[in-house]
Amino acid sequence: MSVDIAIPTALRGFTGGLATVTVQADTVGQALTALTQGHPKLSAQLRDKDGKLRSFVNVYLNDEDIRHVAGGEAASLKAGDSLVIVPSIAGGRA
């Protein structure tokens, strides 16, 4: 199944400037793997050395954080689904 993954501005340098990448996948995890296989430099930005999604990277499946979706990365994709990557932003005054 084809799924579009929205890439935030901060990570577009790792996708050759692409704002959206379309991949073939049946699950969220497969989609993220396909994304990083097509854009290998993005892998270290999304996953830690153990292959787990970094804590400061949020992935949304149709507006719901995959950490709160049944199955998480194993959640099945269906026609019309979209994924959005949103890196957490911290800062402010101390």
Helices and strands as residue ranges (DSSP letters): E 2-6, G 9-14, E 20-24, H 28-38, G 40-42, H 43-46, E 57-61, E 64-65, G 66-68, G 72-74, E 82-87
